Amino acid sequence: AYYAMVQKANPDGDIPGEEFRQFLATQKQAESEQVAMRLNSLAWAYFQTMNSPPDLQKALNWSAKAVALSRKAAFLDTKAQLLYKLGRKK
C-alpha cells in the first residue's frame, strides 16, 4: 500500500532509496503493533465482561490475530486467559 502511494506521489517512477524502504518497513511494523494493541484491548474487554462461549470465541479469534501480529507477553496472556475461560486448559 505504501509503495503504491509512493508511485502516485512520484509519477516519474523513480524507485525509492534504501532509506525510504526502511522507513516504510518501520511504518508497517508500527501499524501492525497498533492493530494488535486494538485487537488485544477488545479481546481483553470481552474476557472481563462476557461469559457466553460464542462471545469468548470471538474474543479468542481477535486475540489470536493480535498474537500473530505481535507476540508480546500481554497479548499471549490475553489469549491464555480466554482459552482458560473457555475451558481449554491444556
N, C-alpha and C positions, 0 to 999 in steps of 0.2 A: 504494500500500500504506500509506503513512504517513497519507494523508488518511482512509483507511478506519479506521485505528487512532484517529485524532482523533475521527471520528464516533462510534465505540464509546465512547470515553472522555468524549465530550461529547454525551449523548443529547438535549440541548435543541436541538441543531442550529445553534448559533452558528457562524458562519463565522470561521475563524481570521484574525487580523490579518496585515498585511503582514510584520511582524517574524517571525511564526511561519512564514509561507510561505517567507521567506528561509532560515530555519533548516532547513526541510525540504529545500530545494534544496541547501543545503550538505551535509546529511546524505546525500542521494542521490549527490552528487558524491564524497563521501568513501568511500561504499560501492563505487561504481564503480571508484575507484582501488584499493581493497583487492582487489577481484575481479581487476582487471587485473594487479596485482602477483602474485597467486597463480597465475594462468594463465601469466604470463611465467616465474615461477620453475619451474613444472612443465615448460614448454616448454624452458627452458634446461637443466634436468637431463636431459631426453631428448636434447637436442643433444649434451651432453657424454658420454652413456653409450650411446646407441643408434646402430645403423648401418643397420638394415633400413628400406627405404623406407616400408613401412606404419607403422612406429613414428614415423618422422620426419614423415610426413604428418599423423599425429595431433597431434604437437607443433606443426606448422605451423598447423593449424586452431586450436589453443589460442592460439598466438601472434597469429594474425590477429584473434581475438576480443579479446585484450589491447590490440592496437593500435587496434581500433575503439572501445574504451572510453577509451583514453588514448594519445596519440601521443608518449609520452616517448621520448627517444633510446635508452634501454636496451631498450625494447620493440621499437623499429624495428630495432635491432641484432640482437636475437634472431631476428626474422623474417628478416632478411637472411642471417644465418649458416645458418639452416635451409634457406632457398632454395638457398644455395650448396652446402651438403652434399648436397642432393637433385639437384644438377647443373643447377639452373635459374639460370644465371649472368647472364642479362640483367637 
